[in-house]
Amino acid sequence: MGYLRTAPGAERESVLAARLGRRWDRILDRGHRLAIAAAARPHRATGAILLLNAALIAAFILVGDLLFADPAELFRELMPGTWLSFAELLFVAVIAWSIQLAARGERRIRLDNFWGLTAAVFAVFAFDEITQLTVFLSDALTSLGALAPDGFRDLDAFLLSVLFLAAAAGMLRHIGDLLPHRAAIAVLGIGVMLGLASQTLDSALASTSGEFVAEESLKLAAEPFLIGGYLLVLQSFIAARRPPRS
């Protein structure tokens, strides 16, 4: 009786999946080490990212105006502003995953705790930021005759608002995990308020170059505070695991 052999195509797919898995693990481990290093001095890291974003926002506006006669150009799809926002949203996800790892010792993202759910939510936000998935979806729905509800500028703004509300509702179920970290709540609150201001501009105001610059600038101002809040939480978990000095 002969042995069953794996089809060459299936074997190649298995090898490719294993390689991609190992590459993803290496990227995640590098992000984890960066998060641990930043959590050693969370206030300094937050301030540095905030200053970097402020300088880049000013540079994007200036270069866009000089080279393209449009200050919003470098904030548009797949331009530097989008990549910057993508990287920072993904870093929030990695920090949240690092918190879950420190708190529960689990590498696999779990949705039954605030930290794992945060990692999943911000990974989705990062994916949408770089792929503009909601834009394509809204265009498809518009072509089928769908209209944005009253109070929303377009379907993309509506879909993003639904996504944010769904994420907030899910995270509120596990808010008890965050409540002991009062300093982090204050920093995260600033980030959330700036993010809400950005989304309000996107949802309610007519799309102009100036509106888009303001919307994206507020988003890039929010992200350092979100990073900083989660770094404070990660710092507290790392400190709790550290053996007391003799």
C-alpha positions as CSV (number, residue, x, y, z in Angstrom):
1,M,0.0,0.0,0.0
2,G,1.6,3.3,-1.1
3,Y,1.9,6.5,0.9
4,L,-0.3,9.4,-0.1
5,R,1.8,12.3,-1.5
6,T,1.1,15.9,-1.0
7,A,0.4,17.7,-4.3
8,P,3.4,20.0,-5.3
9,G,1.2,23.1,-5.4
10,A,-0.2,22.4,-1.9
11,E,3.3,21.8,-0.6
12,R,4.6,25.1,-2.0
13,E,1.6,26.9,-0.5
14,S,2.4,25.3,2.9
15,V,6.1,26.4,2.7
16,L,5.1,29.9,1.6
17,A,2.6,30.2,4.5
18,A,5.3,29.0,7.0
19,R,7.8,31.6,5.6
20,L,5.2,34.4,5.8
21,G,4.3,33.3,9.4
22,R,8.0,33.4,10.4
23,R,8.4,36.8,8.7
24,W,5.4,38.2,10.5
25,D,6.7,36.9,13.8
26,R,10.0,38.6,13.3
27,I,8.2,41.9,12.5
28,L,6.0,41.6,15.5
29,D,8.9,40.8,17.8
30,R,10.8,43.9,16.5
31,G,7.7,46.0,17.1
32,H,7.4,44.4,20.6
33,R,11.0,45.3,21.4
34,L,10.4,48.9,20.2
35,A,7.3,49.1,22.4
36,I,9.2,47.9,25.4
37,A,12.0,50.4,24.8
38,A,9.5,53.3,24.4
39,A,7.6,52.2,27.5
40,A,10.8,52.7,29.6
41,R,10.3,56.5,29.1
42,P,6.7,56.9,27.9
43,H,6.5,60.7,28.3
44,R,9.7,61.3,26.4
45,A,8.5,58.9,23.6
46,T,5.1,60.6,23.4
47,G,6.7,64.1,23.3
48,A,9.1,63.0,20.6
49,I,6.4,61.5,18.4
50,L,4.2,64.6,18.9
51,L,7.0,66.9,17.9
52,L,7.9,64.7,14.9
53,N,4.2,64.8,13.7
54,A,4.0,68.5,14.1
55,A,7.1,69.1,12.1
56,L,6.0,66.6,9.4
57,I,2.5,68.2,9.2
58,A,4.1,71.6,8.6
59,A,6.5,70.1,6.0
60,F,3.7,68.2,4.2
61,I,1.6,71.4,3.9
62,L,4.6,73.5,2.7
63,V,5.9,71.0,0.2
64,G,2.4,70.2,-1.1
65,D,1.7,73.9,-1.6
66,L,5.0,74.6,-3.3
67,L,5.2,71.6,-5.6
68,F,1.6,70.7,-6.2
69,A,-0.3,74.0,-5.5
70,D,-2.3,71.9,-3.0
71,P,-1.4,71.9,0.7
72,A,-3.4,68.7,1.1
73,E,-1.6,66.7,-1.6
74,L,0.9,64.9,0.7
75,F,-2.0,63.8,3.0
76,R,-3.9,62.0,0.3
77,E,-4.1,58.3,-0.4
78,L,-0.7,56.4,-0.4
79,M,1.1,59.7,0.2
80,P,3.5,60.3,3.1
81,G,0.8,61.4,5.5
82,T,-1.1,58.2,5.0
83,W,1.9,56.0,5.5
84,L,2.8,57.9,8.7
85,S,-0.7,57.4,10.1
86,F,-0.7,53.8,9.1
87,A,2.6,53.2,10.9
88,E,1.4,54.9,14.1
89,L,-1.9,53.1,14.2
90,L,-0.1,49.8,13.7
91,F,2.3,50.7,16.5
92,V,-0.7,51.3,18.8
93,A,-1.9,47.8,17.9
94,V,1.6,46.4,18.7
95,I,1.7,48.2,22.1
96,A,-1.7,46.8,23.0
97,W,-0.6,43.3,22.0
98,S,2.5,43.8,24.1
99,I,0.3,44.7,27.1
100,Q,-1.7,41.5,26.6
101,L,1.5,39.5,26.4
102,A,2.8,41.2,29.6
103,A,-0.6,40.8,31.4
104,R,-1.6,37.3,30.3
105,G,1.4,35.7,28.7
106,E,-0.5,35.0,25.5
107,R,0.9,35.8,22.1
108,R,-2.3,35.0,20.2
109,I,-4.6,38.1,20.1
110,R,-7.7,37.4,22.2
111,L,-10.9,39.4,22.1
112,D,-12.0,38.7,25.7
113,N,-9.8,41.5,27.2
114,F,-9.3,45.2,26.5
115,W,-5.7,44.9,25.3
116,G,-6.3,42.1,22.8
117,L,-9.4,43.8,21.5
118,T,-7.5,47.1,21.2
119,A,-4.8,45.4,19.2
120,A,-7.3,43.9,16.8
121,V,-9.2,47.2,16.5
122,F,-6.2,49.3,15.7
123,A,-4.9,46.7,13.3
124,V,-8.2,47.0,11.4
125,F,-7.9,50.9,11.5
126,A,-4.3,50.6,10.1
127,F,-5.4,48.3,7.4
128,D,-8.3,50.6,6.4
129,E,-5.9,53.6,6.5
130,I,-3.4,52.1,4.0
131,T,-6.0,50.3,1.8
132,Q,-8.7,52.9,1.9
133,L,-11.2,50.0,2.0
134,T,-14.1,52.1,3.2
135,V,-13.6,54.5,0.3
136,F,-13.8,51.7,-2.2
137,L,-16.8,50.2,-0.4
138,S,-18.6,53.6,-0.3
139,D,-17.9,54.1,-4.1
140,A,-19.3,50.7,-4.8
141,L,-22.5,51.4,-2.8
142,T,-22.8,54.8,-4.3
143,S,-22.7,53.3,-7.8
144,L,-25.6,51.0,-6.7
145,G,-27.6,54.1,-5.8
146,A,-27.0,54.1,-2.0
147,L,-27.1,57.6,-0.3
148,A,-25.4,58.8,2.9
149,P,-27.8,59.4,5.8
150,D,-28.6,63.0,6.7
151,G,-25.8,64.6,8.6
152,F,-23.0,62.8,6.8
153,R,-21.0,64.3,3.9
154,D,-20.8,61.0,2.1
155,L,-21.0,57.2,2.5
156,D,-17.3,56.9,3.4
157,A,-17.8,59.2,6.4
158,F,-20.8,57.2,7.5
159,L,-19.0,53.8,7.2
160,L,-16.1,55.1,9.2
161,S,-18.4,56.4,11.9
162,V,-20.1,53.0,12.1
163,L,-16.7,51.3,12.3
164,F,-15.6,53.6,15.1
165,L,-18.8,53.2,17.1
166,A,-18.7,49.4,16.7
167,A,-15.1,49.4,18.0
168,A,-15.9,51.7,20.9
169,A,-18.9,49.5,21.9
170,G,-16.8,46.4,21.9
171,M,-14.0,48.0,23.9
172,L,-16.4,49.5,26.5
173,R,-17.4,45.9,27.4
174,H,-13.9,45.4,28.8
175,I,-13.3,48.9,30.0
176,G,-12.6,47.6,33.5
177,D,-9.2,46.5,32.4
178,L,-8.3,50.1,31.7
179,L,-9.8,51.8,34.7
180,P,-6.9,51.2,37.2
181,H,-4.6,53.2,34.9
182,R,-5.7,56.7,35.6
183,A,-2.7,58.5,34.0
184,A,-3.2,56.5,30.8
185,I,-6.9,57.4,30.7
186,A,-6.1,61.1,30.8
187,V,-3.6,60.8,27.9
188,L,-5.9,58.5,25.9
189,G,-8.8,60.9,26.5
190,I,-6.8,63.7,24.7
191,G,-6.2,61.4,21.8
192,V,-9.8,60.3,21.6
193,M,-11.0,63.9,21.6
194,L,-8.7,64.9,18.8
195,G,-9.7,61.8,16.9
196,L,-13.4,62.7,17.3
197,A,-12.7,66.3,16.1
198,S,-11.0,64.8,13.0
199,Q,-13.9,62.5,12.3
200,T,-16.4,65.3,12.9
201,L,-14.7,67.4,10.2
202,D,-14.7,64.4,7.9
203,S,-18.4,63.6,8.5
204,A,-20.0,67.0,8.5
205,L,-18.0,69.6,6.5
206,A,-17.8,70.0,2.7
207,S,-14.6,68.4,1.3
208,T,-12.1,71.2,0.5
209,S,-8.3,71.2,0.6
210,G,-8.3,73.2,3.8
211,E,-10.8,70.9,5.5
212,F,-8.8,67.8,4.5
213,V,-5.6,69.3,5.9
214,A,-7.3,70.1,9.2
215,E,-8.9,66.6,9.4
216,E,-5.6,64.8,8.7
217,S,-3.6,67.1,11.0
218,L,-6.0,66.4,13.9
219,K,-5.7,62.7,13.3
220,L,-1.9,62.9,13.3
221,A,-2.1,65.0,16.5
222,A,-4.3,62.3,18.1
223,E,-2.1,59.3,17.4
224,P,0.9,60.3,19.6
225,F,-1.5,60.6,22.6
226,L,-3.0,57.2,21.8
227,I,0.5,55.7,21.6
228,G,1.5,57.5,24.9
229,G,-1.5,56.3,26.8
230,Y,-0.9,52.6,26.0
231,L,2.8,53.0,26.6
232,L,2.0,54.2,30.2
233,V,-0.1,51.0,30.7
234,L,2.7,48.9,29.3
235,Q,5.2,50.5,31.6
236,S,3.0,49.7,34.6
237,F,2.7,46.0,33.7
238,I,6.5,45.8,33.1
239,A,7.1,47.4,36.5
240,A,4.7,45.0,38.2
241,R,6.6,42.0,36.8
242,R,10.1,43.4,37.8
243,P,11.4,41.7,40.9
244,P,11.7,44.1,43.9
245,R,15.1,45.4,44.8
246,S,16.8,43.8,47.8
